[in-house]
Each structure stands twice: as C-alpha cells, then as structure tokens.
Amino acid sequence: MRRWIWLYLWVLSLAAISSYGGAVSYGIFFGITLVPVISLVYLLAVYFQLRIYQQAESRNMVCGQPMPYFFVLQNNGYCAFAGISVVLFSSFSYVEELPGDVEYELLPGDKCRFDTRLVCRYRGEYEVGVKEIIMTDFFRLFRIRYPIPGTIKAIVLPQIPHIDRLLSIDNLSAAVQKEALGNPTEPDMVVRDYVRGDALKQIHWRATAREQKLKVRHRTGEEKQGISLLWDTKRWGKEQKKYLPIENKVLEAVLALGMFMAERGTSFNAFYGQKGICREQVEGIGGFDAFYNSVSKVIFDEGEEFSVLMSEVLRQDIFLKSKVVFCVVSGLNENIMGQADRLDKAGILTIFYVVTDENIEDYIKQSNERKKIIVLPVEAGLEGRL
C-alpha cells in the first residue's frame, strides 16, 4: 500500500512540474524521487552493520525438555536502526516467552539480548533458533530478509513418556506369569490368573475355589513365557515435516512400553530393522539405559518393511515362545495382517499400535481377543491410549 501511495505522489509531482514548473514543484519531485534511494541506502547500512549472536546450552537436546537459549542483536554502525525483527524456525521447535511480531530499535553501538528457553518437538536432527532477520526501512517501502549464516543444528533425542497402566491388556503380569502356586496333587502343573481368551477347559477349579478368582493351568513344558516388542523403522516421505512427527511418535510409544515393563521388572525382547534384524534383550530397569541409547540411534529408512521384519523374526524360536507381542507401526497392509494371523493361530496375544491420522477402520474390524489394533494419533499424548 505504501508503495502505491509513493507512486501516486510521484506521478502527481511529475504532473506538477510538467504543468506548472517552478522551484517548489521540482523540489517536491526530487524529494519524492529520493525517498526510495534513501531507504535502500539505509537498508544496506543495516545489512552490513547489524550483527546477531545466538547460542543454546548444548546442541544435544531431549524432545520436549526446555534448553537454555539466548540471542543478541547488536548495532555496529553509526546510525540508529529500527524495524528489525527476527524469524524463528517454528516447524519443529519453539522459543518460550518470545513475543511475536516485535520490531527492535537499536541506537549506534547498542545491543539487545533476549534470554529464554528452546523446546524441540520431535526427535531428529534439524535447525532451531533464529532462522533469519527481516529489515524494514523507515518509510516502510522495502523489506530485506537476512539469512543467519551460523544457525544451530540440534541433535534431539526422544523423550520417555511415563504411563501408569496399559489399557490394551488387562493384566500384563498375569499374561506372562512364569510361576504360580503349584498344585500338590499335580506336580507337573502350574496355575496362573485367567486371561480373557483362555480355553474354559484349562480352568483349574480347585485353585479357583481356593483363591476366589479364575485360575487356569498349563503343563510347565508347554507354558509360553515372555514379551516381544517390535517396531517399524520405515521412513514415509521425503520431507521432514511429514516423517519426523511419525517417527517421533513411534519411538515415544516404544520407549513408553519399554519403561512400563522395565519399571515393573518385566523382561522383554525388542526387535527392529536396520538393514537387517537388530535384537535387544532388556532385563528390568537395569537394562533400560542401554535400550534407550539403542532406540535413540535408530535410523529410519524407506527400504525397511515391517512385514519383512515380522517374517524374519517369526523364524526365531524365542519369538514364537513369547506370550505377548507388542508391535508399533506407522501403517498396516495385507502382508502385516497375514503375519498377525500366524501369531493368532500360534496362540500369541498380539497388540498393534498404529501411529497414523488416517482412517484404518477396515483393519480395526479385523481385531479379536488375540489380535488387537489400537490407533495412536500422531500429535496426541500416549496416556490413556496404549
């Protein structure tokens, strides 16, 4: 709008000198003509004399945890600067308490420092902090964007969400119980709590009457034991804004499940693809730190297919001896569902956590007591969903 006003005034001044002439008309004409020249000279002075410094306490950050951060604007020139504003990288991070749409004014030799905290949204490696400076002249005719040469590239580790209970399985301990009260009249038998889906013929009526709750029995040699945790390492798309949120939620769900089991002293085996099968065995809370380090270093790749991972893992005896299998995936397909049917037929309780915002009702309809499918929205919290 200001440019159009200036152009309108310039045309009027040009018409005035053409029609009337005189010193006044020429003075107005040259004054209006010099306005953009003065504005450009001012912007060049700001461009070459303005300095910005920014620093975070560390490049290594944890998703969701604030990190001390500051930036400084400094005027090294001999004239006052005004109309200076900063633009932040806002897609994957944000700065706390920084007022928006603020324009800074700096006297010669003056500097402005802003101390705050930086928060990263997703796990990954990306630029954070100040992205560029916008400089506007006094007459508001021109704007120049000044990209920051030394941006901060953060290495962000995933956070560990804590959940109080799993809604997807009623009693995890009962489902993987390794030992139970022995029956003195049947020394080769063990009993455990009834888990929905167990056959009625397996109910141990004497133990049920004694403890006043349903108990089932298995022969010791036939008892499946343990938990397996698999997750998808396939990368979806080329753009960070598409794949980073999905990958971050997958890892958060994996770590939340791992911490939930580790805090309760429950051991589990974890499987994931890294151009081949990687396996981690976690023995309670003592083994969780090593597990977290491994999860943090996972590389997502377009060539990783979860159905191939499941097929390969199914060949391992330890996987088929699992009683419960947790799968965290970023999508379902017919190949994955085919592998799930194999686990179902083997009597293994399988729970799929699908990180997606898409409609997967057709797959959810295939759920049953031994094959559960739960949707985890990409931007939603995990408490009350796992």
TILUM-999249 format. One record per residue: x, y, z of N, C-alpha, C in turn. Coordinates in steps of 0.05 Angstrom, whole numbers, plus 5000, padded with zeros to 4 digits. Example, Ala and Ser with C-alpha at 12.3 -4.5 7.8 and 13.67 -1.06 7.14 Angstrom:
BEGIN
526448865156524649105156526449345156/525749555142527349795143525850015157/
# end
This chain:
BEGIN
501749765000500050005000501850255000/503950255017505650495018507050544991/507650324978508950354952507050494932/504550414933502550534915502150824921/502150894947501851174955504251334945/506651214949509051364939508951394909/508151184894507951204865505851424857/503651424871501551624865502651914869/504051954891505252214897507352294876/508952094868511052144849509852224822/507652094814506252164789505152444791/503952514814502852784817505052994816/507352934829509553134828510653164799/510652944784511552954757509653124740/507053084745505053244731505253544738/505953594763506253874772508454014758/510753894756513054024742512554044712/510853864701510253874673508254104667/506454154686504354354682505154634692/506554644715507054894728510054974729/511754774732514554824735515154974761/517355114763518055264787519655094807/521055244825522755114845521354934864/518955014872517454854891516654584879/515654594854514854344841517154154838/519454274829521854104825522953994852/522754164873523654074899521953834909/519353854906517553634914518253384898/518553414872519153194854521753044863/523853194866526453074873526352954902/524853084920524552974947523152704947/520952684931519552434930521252224915/522652304895524352114880526552004897/527652164915529952074932529051894955/526451884961525551714984526451424981/525951284958526851004957529850974957/531251174946534151154946535251164975/534151354990534951375019534251115034/531951005028531050755041532950525035/533850505010535650285002538450325015/539350575016541950625029541750555058/539550625071539150555099539250245103/537850095086537749805089540449685084/542049795066544749695061546449745086/546149975099547650025124546949825145/544349775148543449575168544549295161/544449225136545348965127548248915134/549949115130552849075135553649135164/552049275179552949345206551449205229/549249075222547748925243549048655247/549248575273550348305280548448165298/548347895295546647735312548347495322/548047445348549347215360547147045374/547346795371545446615386546946375395/545946265417547246025429545345875446/545445615444543945435462546045305480/545045225504546845105523548244855512/546844705495548044475482546544415456/547944295437546644205412545143945417/545843805438544543555444542143615462/539743565453537343625467535543375469/533543395487531643185490528843305482/527443155467524843245457523043325480/521943565479520043655499521243785524/523943765527525243885550526544155543/525844365558526944635552529944645555/531244785537534144825537534745125539/536345215558537045505559538245595532/537245835524537945935497537846245498/539546375483539446665481540346755453/539346995445540447125421540847415427/542747535412543547815416543547955389/542148185388542348365365544048595372/546048665354547948875361548249065337/548249325342548549525322551449625322/552949545302555749635300556149875282/553950005274554150235256554050505270/553750725255553850995265551051135263/549050985256546351095255544450905269/542251015278540250845293538850655273/538250415283536850215268534050185279/532150155262529350105271528149905251/525849785259524549605241526049345238/527349245259528848995258527148775272/526548565258525048345271526448075264/525947875281527247615277525147405270/525947215254524246985247525546735257/523946565271524946325283524246075266/525845865269525045605259522745505276/520345495265518045435281516745165275/517645025254516244775247516744555267/519244535278519944305295520744395323/520744665328521644765354520245025359/520445125384519445385391521045505414/520845765416522245905438520246015457/520645955483518846045504518946345508/516646455514516346735523517446945503/517746875478518647075459516147195446/515747455451513347585439513447595409/511247545396511147535367510947815355/511747845330511448095315512648335329/515048285341516448505355518548615336/518648885334520849015319522649155339/525249105335527249215353528449475342/529149655360530449905353533149915368/535249975353537949975365539350235359/540350365379541950605376544850525367/546450705357549250635349550750515373/551950275368553450135389551749995409/549150005406547249875425546849585418/546049425438545349145433543049055450/541548865440539148765453539448465457/539348365482539648085488537047975498/536247735489533847605498534547325508/534247285534534747015546532146875549/532046625540529646465541530346175541/528446005534528945715532527845615505/529245415495528545305469527445025473/525244955460523944695463523744565436/524744325433524444175408522043985409/520643965387518143805387518743505380/520643455363520943185352523843095354/524142835355526742715354527842735326/530442785324531742815298533943015298/534843095275537043295272536043515254/535743755264534643975248535444235260/535044455245535844725253533744845272/534744995292533045115312533945405317/532345555332533145825339532346025318/533946235315533346445296534146355268/532246385249532646305222533646535204/532446765207533146995191532247255205/533347485195532547745204531147895182/529048035189527548195169528148495176/529148635156529748925160527849085143/526649285155524649465142525649745144/525449895122526450175122524450355137/525350605142523650795157521050865143/521050865117518650935102516850695096/517750455104516250205100515750145071/517750205054517450155026518749885019/520949815033522449575025522949395050/523249145045524048955066526148775055/528148725071530348535063530448315084/530648065074530947835092533947765093/534947745117537847705121538147425134/538847215118539146945130541446935149/541146785170543246745190545346545180/547846625178549846445168550546215187/550346255213551046045232548645955249/546845815236544545705251545345475269/543645415288544145205307542844945297/544344745293543344485285543244305309/540844245319540444095343540343795337/541443635355541143345355539243275378/536843205371534643165390534142875396/534342795421533742525429530742495437/529642255434526842225441526342245471/524042335479523342335508522242065516/522042015542520941765552518341825566/516041795553513541835566512941625587/511841705609511141515631508141465631/507441225631504541145632504140975657/501841015669501140875694500040595690/498640555667497540285662497140255632/497040005624496439935596493439875593/492140025576489339975572488839745552/490939685537490639475516490739195526/491639155551491738895563491038915592/489238745601488238775629490338735650/491838525648493838455668496338345655/498338515651500738425637502238215653/502338245679503738055695502437775693/499837775694498437515692498837385665/498937555645499237455617501837315612/503937395627506637285622507737155647/506037085666506836965691508436715686/510836705698512536475694512136265716/511336355739511036165761508336225775/507236025786504736055800504635845822/502535855839502335665860502135385849/503835205858503734935848501434775861/500534585847498434405857499734155867/499534095893501033865904500133595893/497633595883496733335872497433305843/498433525830499233515802501833665799/504033545806506633675808507633785781/506633675759507533765733505834005722/504134115740502434325731503134585746/502634815733502735075746500135215740/499435405757496935545753497635845752/495935995738496136285737493436405734/493236675735490736815732489536765704/486936755703485536725677485936975661/486536945635486837165617484637135596/483137345590480937325571481937205545/480636995536481436855512482436575518/483136515543483936245551481536055548/482135805541480135605538478935525565/476335485566475035415591475935155603/476734965585477734705595480334725610/481634965608484234995622483835105651/481335165658480935275685481535065706/483035145726483634975749481735035771/479634865774477434925792478234935822/480034755830480834755858482335005865/484135095848485635345853483735585851/481735565834479735785831478135805857/477335585868475735585893477435685916/479935605917481735675939482335975939/482736095915483536385914481236565907/478836445902476436605896476836775871/478336685851478436805825479336595805/478636645780479136445759482136395756/482936135757485736065752485735855730/487735865713488035665692490635525695/490935295682493335125685494535065657/497135035658498634945635500734745644/501434565627503734405634506234575632/508034535651510434705652511934715626/512134495612513634485588512334625565/509734675568508234805546507735105550/508535205574507835475580509535675564/508135845549509536065535510236285555/512536385552513536585571514736825556/514537065568516037295557514337475540/515637705533514437915517516337985495/515338045472516838145450515738415441/517538595433516838865425518138915398/516538965377517539025351516539305343/518239445327517339695317518339755289/516739915276517139985248519240195244/521240155227523340355221523240445192/520840435180520540525153520140835153/521440965134521141255131519041315110/517141485117514941555099515341835089/515941865063516242125051519042235051/519342455036521942585034522242835052/520042955059520043205074520143155104/521743315118521943275147519343325161/517843525152515343585165513243355164/513743175145511942945143512842705159/515542645157516442395170517342435199/518342675207519342705234517142655255/514742775253512742725274511942435276/511842285254511042005255513241845269/515741885261518041745272518241795302/517842055309518042125338515941985354/513441965344511341835359511841535361/512941415340513541125341515541075363/517641235365519741185385518641255413/516941455416515741515442514041275452/512541155434510840925442512640695449/514840645435516640425441517940475469/518840715474520140775500518040765523/515640855518513540845539512940555546/512740385526512240095532514639975546/517040045536519439935549519740015578/519340275583519540375611517340255629/514940225618512840105634513539825643/514639665625515439395632517939385650/519939565643522439565659521939645688/520139845692519639935719518339715736/517039525723515639315737517239055738/519839075729521638845730520938635709/519438705689518638515668520738525645/521938295639523838285617522438265590/523738355570522638335543524838335522/524138245498525938245476524938445455/526638615445525938815425527238755398/525638785377526638735350525938975332/527839045315527439265296529339235273/528739355251530339325227532239555223/534839485217536939675209538539555187/537339515164538539365142539239085152/537538965166537838715180536538725207/536138495219534638485245536538555268/535738745285537138805309535438715333/536638595353535238495376536438605401/534738705419535538795445534038635467/535538535486534238395509534438575533/532238645544532138835567531238685591/532938685612532438545637531738755658/529238835660528439025681529639305677/529439465698530239745697533239775692/534739575701537639595698538539595669/537039475652537739465624536539675607/534939855619533440045603535240265591/537340345605539040555595540340475568/541340235567542540135542540440115520/538040035528535840025508535140305498/535040505515534540775507536640875488/539140825493541240915475540940785448/540240535447539840395421537440515406/535240565420532940685407533540965396/535041115411535741395403537341395377/538841185372540541185348539241045324/536840965327535440825305535241005281/535840895257535641035232533240935217/531441115209529141035193529941045164/528940855148529640835120527340745103/527140855079524940785061524940485054/527240365055527440075047526539885069/526139975093525339795115522339725113/521739475112518939385111518339225136/516239305150515639175175514738885171/513238835149512438555144514738375140/516938475127519338315124520638265151/520738465168521838435195520238215210/517638235210516038035224516537755213/516637725187517137465175519837345184/521837515185524437415194524537345223/523237515239523237475268521637225275/519537165260517936925265519536665263/521736675249523436445247525036385272/525236575289526836545314525136415335/526236215348524736065368523836245391/525536435400524936595423522436765418/522036835393519636995387517136825389/517236585379514836415380514236315408/516136345426515636265454514436505470/514236735457513036965471510136915475/509137035496506237015502504837265493/506237495494505137745485507137885466/506037985444507738135425506538405421/508138615427507338895421508638985395/507039095377508139195352507339495349/509339665344508839945340509540005311/507540075295507840105266506840385258/507640465234506740715223504740675200/503840425197501940365176501440065175/499139985165498439695162498039635133/498539385126497839285099497138985102/496538865079495638585080497838395088/500338465081502538285089502838285119/502638515132502838525161500538375174/498138415163495838275175496137975171/497437885149497837595146499737485167/501837635174503637555195502237555222/500437745226498837755251497137515254/495937415231494337175232495936935241/498436925232500236705240500636705271/501036945282501436965311498836885325/496536965314493936905326493536605327/494236465305493936175305495836035324/498136165329500036045348499236105377/497036235381496136295409497536515422/498736695406500236915417498537175417/498237305439496837555440498537775427/497437895406498938105391497438365392/498838575399497538845400499039025381/497639135362498739325343497939605351/500039775355499640065359500340205332/498340325320498740435293498840745296/501140855290501541145291500641265264/498241385265497141495240494841685246/494341865227492042035228489941945207/490641735193488841645172486641455183/484641405167482441235174483240945168/483440775188484140485184481940305196/479440395193477240245204477039965192/477839935167477739665154479539465169/481839565178483639385193482739345222/481639555234480739535262478539325264/476939295243474739095243475838815244/478338775238479538505239480638435267/480338625286481238565313479638345326/480938205344479638005361481037995388/480337785403481537765430484537725430/485537605409488437545407489937735388/488437905374489738085355488338355357/489638535371488438805377489839015360/488239205351489339425335488439685348/490439855356489840105370491140335355/489640545350490640775335491940975355/494241075348495641285363495841525344/494141735348494441975331497242095334/498242215312500942305311501542515332/499842695337500342925355499042885382/497742665388496342625413498242495434/497542535459499142415481498642115482/500341965497500141675498498541585523/498441745544496941665567494041615561/493041385568490241325563489741215536/491941165520491641055493493040785490/495340755503496840505500495440265513/
# end
